[in-house]
Amino acid sequence: MLVAFSIAPTVGAEDGSVSEAVAAAVKVVRDSGLPNETTSMFTTIEGEWDEVMAVVKQAVDVVSAVSPRTSLVLKADIRPGWDGQLTAKVERVEQILAQE
């Protein structure tokens, strides 16, 4: 499965930045060893349901440790039996675009 998610504390630094808390959450994802990708808006992680959701929970926990309230946006692509879709889905689209 693929899970794209965004976590943010409702209270950031004095300048309104949430970068440090977000970096802590991304570190949890990267330390998990699961395939992942971070963009400006979301982090996407690939794996089995229980392992992916455990990582999302750990990431939420590190952000919640620095803020009394935490926002989580999550989107999942649940497709049993398919691996490597973090890159394969994009590659299929790129192949179609290259044919044009």
C-alpha positions in Angstrom: 0.0 0.0 0.0 1.0 3.6 -0.5 0.2 6.2 2.1 0.6 9.9 1.4 0.4 12.0 4.6 1.1 15.4 6.0 1.5 16.1 9.7 1.8 19.6 11.2 1.6 21.0 14.7 -0.9 23.8 15.2 1.7 25.8 17.1 5.0 26.5 15.4 8.0 28.5 16.2 7.6 32.3 16.9 7.9 33.0 13.2 5.1 30.5 12.4 7.5 27.9 11.0 6.7 24.2 11.6 9.8 23.0 9.8 11.5 21.5 12.9 8.5 19.4 13.9 8.0 18.3 10.3 11.6 17.3 10.0 11.3 15.2 13.1 8.3 13.4 11.5 10.2 12.9 8.2 13.2 11.4 10.2 10.8 8.8 11.7 9.8 7.8 8.2 13.3 7.7 6.9 14.5 5.7 9.9 11.8 3.1 9.3 13.6 1.7 6.3 10.4 1.6 4.2 10.5 3.1 0.7 9.5 6.8 1.0 9.5 10.1 -0.7 9.0 13.6 0.7 7.8 16.5 -1.4 6.8 20.1 -0.3 3.3 19.0 0.7 3.3 15.3 1.6 5.5 12.3 2.5 4.6 9.0 0.8 5.5 5.7 2.3 5.1 2.2 0.9 4.7 -1.1 2.8 2.2 -3.4 4.4 -0.8 -1.9 6.3 0.5 -2.5 9.9 4.0 -1.3 9.3 3.0 1.8 7.4 0.4 2.8 9.9 2.8 2.2 12.8 5.3 4.6 11.1 2.5 7.2 10.6 1.6 6.9 14.3 5.2 7.4 15.4 5.5 10.4 13.2 2.3 11.9 14.7 3.7 11.2 18.2 6.9 13.1 17.6 5.0 16.1 16.3 2.4 15.9 19.1 5.3 16.0 21.6 6.0 19.7 20.7 2.4 20.9 20.1 -0.8 20.6 22.0 -2.7 19.9 18.8 -1.6 18.1 15.6 -3.1 18.0 12.1 -2.9 14.9 10.0 -4.0 14.5 6.4 -3.7 11.0 5.0 -4.5 9.4 1.7 -4.0 5.7 1.0 -3.8 3.5 -2.1 -4.6 0.0 -0.9 -3.7 -2.5 -3.6 -2.7 -5.9 -2.2 0.0 -7.8 -4.1 1.6 -4.7 -5.7 5.0 -3.6 -4.6 7.3 -0.8 -6.0 4.4 1.5 -6.8 6.1 4.5 -5.2 8.1 4.9 -8.4 6.2 2.6 -10.8 3.1 4.7 -10.9 5.0 7.8 -11.9 7.1 5.8 -14.5 3.9 4.6 -16.2 2.7 8.2 -16.6 6.1 9.4 -17.8 6.1 6.6 -20.5 2.8 7.8 -21.8 3.9 11.5 -21.8 7.1 10.5 -23.7 5.1 8.9 -26.4 3.3 12.2 -27.2 
